[in-house]
Amino acid sequence: MGRFSRVSSIIAGLLIIPAVLFAQYNNSTSSPFSRYGLGDLQSYSFGRTTAMGGATLASRYNLQINSANPASYTAIDSLNFLFEFGLQGNFASYQTNSSSMKTNDINFNYFAMSFRINHWLASSIGLQPFSDVGYQVLVNGSLDDVGEYQTNYYGTGTISKAYFGLAAMPIPNISVGMNVNYIFGLLNRSTELSFANSGYYNVQRYSKLRMRDFSFDFGLQAIVPLKDKKEIILAAVFANQPEYTDFASDVITKNVIYSTAYDQDTLFFNQEEKSKIKFPYTLGGGVSLTKKDVYEINFDYYHQNWSQATFFGEPSAFLTDLNKFALGAEWIPDRFSIRSFFNRVSYRAGLKYQQSYHSFGGHQINDFGISFGVGLPLYRSASTLNIGAELGKRGTKDHNLVLENYAKVNLSVNLHDLWFIQRKID
């Protein structure tokens, strides 16, 4: 193992422990939409394809980790080891017909590593966010004979996904893969009702949802070789309604403050009731047209039937089926250029349209975004610094809903090294 291998190992070791901590305490959203369901669902794409509209299901680039489709792991070269980690910044403004606010969140996003086990089997392991909750909504009102009141809704938490994946090529140009996922995390949601008139009891409700369990998802990629180093890659992914164990607790209290006394009482208490959450089935397909070391064009369709998901045995009135369409491309002027650094840079762009899994009063929340970025080769190595940005909007001010305009900045580092080399001395 050379000097770069030792540096890669040190960086990996320094990042794994903080990454595990971030998996529990990371919170990369301030969106009021995260109040419902499991919060804001995070993108399934990693650094390189994030700048390509998130279109990644059919991508088989040999210097990337693509956990969205485990069949892609066999694309890595036999002596390569890849380690990748990413950061994400979200900058958003929220508008209703009567108010507005701005937020920003910058957090660790994911880490992953991948390597070949033998000439036909490859693997990957990683940790990434599945969903985030982070919101605070204040609602003011008044009632006859009661006066003014304020309701404060707020929540925090993250559901994370740790995975171990395997991929194999049982026959030439056909790759199949499977991820074993461990979903875990804690979501906190609270509601506080307070009255301007000190003679009325204030009411608080504090709810927690803790999740943990295993699941599986599967992937397929079929490679169709063409002339002049070109390929068409067809892809599919599938997960069949996994069930996760959850523990829900709920506390409702009331209190009132007099001039010289404080009165508090517990109205309801439920401590860690065990139940199940049934997730939706997932079905996705993709196609990619590539010319090695020159360009890659990807298209994805991704579907999850959240309308059939159940929480404590019941479907949610605020969830509907998710559909995502993504298109992206990468172009490299001259990967092996000696004279020009900019000719070796990867230039990326893409767009997405997503019908999200949130629905309010029969109005589904839609999300449209455009993305662009670059992959900067690091000096004297095959490692890459990926920088991407996404601009978009989600929701609408119609029907008393919320319009979100956002900008996302993604920074990821893909460290490449040659491992498993048997040294020979003459």
N, C-alpha and C positions, 0 to 999 in steps of 0.2 A: 504494500500500500504506500503510495507516494505522498509527497508533501500536501498536494491538493486534497487527497483522500483524508489525511489527518485533519485538515482544516474543515472539510465537510462534516466529518464526524463530530468535531467540537461544536460547530454551529448547530448541528442537529440535536446534540445533547443539551445545549443551552436553551433551545427553543421548545423541547418537548414538555418540560415541566411547566413553564409559563403557559403553554398552549392548553394543557389539561386544566389549569386554573381558569383560563379565559373561557373554556368550554362551559363552565358553570356560572361565571360572573360577567361574561361578555354580554353587551347589550347594544346592538348596532341599529336601533330604530327608535324614533320618537313619534311614530305615526299613530294617529287615533284609530286607524284601521286595525292595529294590532290588539285592540281591546277584544276582538272576537275570534272564535275558533282557537287555533294554536298560535295566533299572532301573525306576523309577517313571515311568509315562507321564503327561505333563502334560495338563491339561484343554484342550480346543480352544476354550473360550469366553473372551471378554475381559471387562473390568470390569463393564459394565452387566448382562449376562446371567449372570455368575458368581453373583450374588445371586439369580438366578431358577432355581436348580438346575442351571445350565449349559445350559438348553434355549435353543438359539439358531439352529438350522438354518433355520427359517422366518422369523426376525425380519428386518424391513426398516425399522427405525427410521432416520430420515434424519439423526440426530445421533450415530450410533454407527459403529464399524468392526467388521465381522463377518467375519473371515478364515475362519471355519469353513465358510462357504458363499460362494464368490466371486461368485455371482449377486447377492448383496445389495449390491454396490458401487454399482449403479445407483440405489439408494434415496437417495443423497446429492443435495442440491439442486445446481443447475447452477453457482452462484457460490460454493459452500462449499468450504472446505478444513478437514480434520479432522486433528489430531495427538493421539495418545493414548499414554500410558505408564502402567505399573502396577507396584506393589510387592506382595509377598505374604509373610505371616508364617505359619509352620506351628508349631503347638505340639501335641506328641503324648506319650502315655504308652504303653509297650509292656509286655505282661504274658504270661508263660508260667505253667505250673503250678509253676515253681520260682523264678522271678526276675521283676524288673520294672525299668524305667528310664524317665526322662523326657528329652525333647529339645526344642529350639526352633531354628528357622531362619528368618531374615528376609533376603530378597534381592530384587533387581530381578527383574521378571517378564517384561515385554515392552515394545516400543514399535511403533507403526504410524502410518501416515498414509494419507489417502485424498482423492481429488479427482476431479472430472469432467474428461474430455478434450474432449468435445463433448456435444451434447444426447442422444446415444444410447450413448456409450461412457464408462466410468468405470474408475478404477484404484485400486490400493492397494499399499503396500510396507511391509514390517515385519520384525521379528526377534522370535522367541519360543522358549522352551525346548520341546524335544520329549520328552526324558526326562532323569532325574537319577539318579545313583548316589551314595550316601553312607551307609555303614554300618560298624559295627564289632561283631563278634560274638566272644565268648570262650567256648571250650568246654574244660572241664577233665575229665580222665579218668585212669585208671591201668591198667597192664598187669602181669600176673604176670611176675616176673623182670626187669621194666624199671622199674617205679615210676610215679610221677605224671608227667603231661605236660599241656601246655596248647596248644591250637590257636587262633590269632588270625586271624580273617577280617576284612579291611577293604577298603574301596574308595571311590573318589571319581570324579567326572567329570560332564560334561553333554554331551548331544547337542542341538544347536540347529537351528532351522529359520529360514532367511531366505527370504522369498517376495516375488514380484512378481505381482500379479493384475490381470486385466482382466475386465470384465463389459459385456455389451451387451444391448439390448432390440430384437431383430429385428422383433418385432411387439408391439403394445400388450399390456401385462399379462403378458408372458412375458420373463423375464430369464435369461440364461445366462452362466456365468463360468468362468474357469480360473485356477488358481494355478500358477506355475512356482516350485518349491521347491528350495532348495539345503540339503541336510542335511549337517552337519559337526560334529565334536567328538571328544573323547578320553575313554575310560573306562579307569580303572586298577583292577585287582583283585589283591589280594595274600593269600597264606596263609603263616603262619609257625608251624611246629611246634617247640616247645622242651620239653626234658626237665629235670626237677628234678635228676636224676643227671648231674653234669657230665662223666661219661665217655662219654655218647652224643652223636652228632652232631645238632645242630639243623638243620632243613631249612626253606628258604624258597622260595616260588614267587611271581614277580612277572609279571603279565600286563597287556598294554596292547592296546586296540582303538581304532584311529583310523578314522573314517569320513568320506567325502565323496562327494557325487554329486548329480545333479539328478533331480527327479521332477515329476509333474503330478497335480493333482486337479481335479475338475470339479463344478460345481454348477448347479442349476436352481431357479427360483422362479416359481410361477404365482399371479397375484393374481386373486381373485374379488371384485369390488366388490359391496357390499351397500348397503342404505339407511342413512341417518343416519350417514355418514362411517365406516361399518364395512367391514371387509375380512376375507376368509379367504385365507390364504396357504399354499400347498402347496409343499413343498421336497424336494429330493433331492440327495445328494452321492455321489461315486464316485471311487475310485482303484484302479487295476488292478495289484496286486502289483509295485510298483517294486523295482528292484534297485540296491543301493548298493555302491560300491567300499569295501573295508575293508583295513586293514593291521594284522595281528596279530603281536605279539611276545611271547615267553615265555622266562623265565629261571628255572632251578631250581638252587639252590646248597645246599651244606651247610657247616657250620662247627662247630668245637668249641674251647673255651677251656680250656687247661691252666693250671696255676699260673704257668708262666713262658713260655708259648707260645700262639700262635693259629694254627689250621689251617683253611683254607677251600679249597673246591674247587667248580667249576662242573660240575653233572651234566648239564645240558641247556641249549642256547642256540638260540633261533630268532629271527632279527632281521627284523621287518617283512615277513612273508609276505603277498603280495597275494591277495585272494580277493573273494567276493561275498556279500552278505547279501540274501536275498529277503524283502521285507516282505509282510505280508498284503494281500489286497484289502480295501478299505473300502467299506461301503455304509451310508448313513444316510438317514433320512426324517424330516420334521417337518411340523407344522401349527401355524398361528398364527391366532388370532382377535383382531382389533384394532379399536379405535375411536380415531381420530386424536385425540391430545392428552388422552386419558382413560385407556385401559387397553390392555393387551396380555397375552394368555394363550398360552403356547407349550408344545408337547409334542415331544420328540425320541425317536427310536430310532436307535441307532448300533451298528454291528457291524464287527468286524475278525476275520478267521480266522487268528489267530496260530498255531493248530495246524499250519497249512501253511507257515508261515514257515521258512526254512532259514538256518542259520549254518554257513558253511564246507561247504555242501552237505548238511547234516544238520538235521532238525528238533530242537527242544529238548524234552527230557522234562519240563521244568518249565513249558511254555507251553500254553495252550489258547485257545479262541475267546473274544473279549471281546464282551460285550453290555451296552449302557447304555440305561437308560430315565430320562428327565428331564421334569419338569413344573414350570413356573414362571409367575409373573404379576407385572405391574407396574400400579400405579394412581396416578393423579395427580388430586387433588381439583379443582384449578383452575389449569391451567398459566399462565394470563394474569392471575392475581389481582394486584391492585395493593396491597391492604391487608395481605395475609397471606403471609409468606414460606413458612410451613409448608404452605399450600395449593398452592404451586408445587413442592414437594418430590415426587420420585418414590419411592413406597414399593414394595418388592419382596420376594418370598418364593418359595421353591421347594423341591423335594426331588428326590433322585436315587437310583437303585438300579443298581449296576454289578456284573456278574459279570466280575471282572478277568481279565487274561490270564495270571495265575499259578495254577498247580495243583501240589499236592504230594501224592504218594501217591494220586492220584485225587480229591483234595479241592480244589475251586476256591475261591479267595479272593474273598469277596463284600464289597462296600463300600456302605454306606447312609449318606446324609447329608441334613440339612435346612439350608437357607440363608435368609438374610434380609439386607436392606440398604436403603440410601437413595441417591438421586441428588440432590445439593445444587446448585441453580443458582448460578453465580457472578455477582457483582454486575455488572449492566449488560452482560451478554453471554449468548450461548447456550451457553457452556461449562459443564461440569458436573464436580463432584467426586463420585466414586462411592465409597461405603464399603459393604463387604459382609463377612459372616461366615458360616462353615459349620461345623456341628458334626456329627460322624459317627463311625462305627466301621468297621473293616476287619479281616477275619480272625476267628479263634476260638482259644480255648485248648484245644479238643478236638483229638485226634489229634496231640498234641505240637507244635501250631502256635503262632502268635503272635497275640494280640489287640491291635489298635491302636485307641485312642480319641484322636480328634484334634479340634483347633479350628484353623480357618484364617481369617485376617483379610486381606482384599484392599482395597487402596487404589489407585485409578486416577484420573487427570485426563484429561478429554477437552477439548481446546482447539479452539474453533470460531472460524473467521474467514471473512470475505468476501474472496475473491481474484478476480483476473482482471476487475476492474471498470475499464472505460475511462473515465477522468476527462474531463469536458467543462467548458470555461470559456466563459461567454457574453461 
